[in-house]
């Protein structure tokens, strides 16, 4: 019953939902609603792309700080 969108939950790791929602240009509550039921492949791709972009940005910030 609660195994919906596990691929997204696994991909997001410890990224906060508000950051993912902000990257998508949606309200945080909208993202929570999307996560309640299994998303379409298209919507999943949008969310996973946003997660990957946030992870890249965080990695770039770490590299700049360590330089």
Secondary structure, DSSP 8 states (H G I E B T S, - for coil): ---TTHHHHHHHTT--HHHHHHHHTS-HHHHHHHHHS---HHHHHHHHHHHHHHHHHHHHHHHHHH-
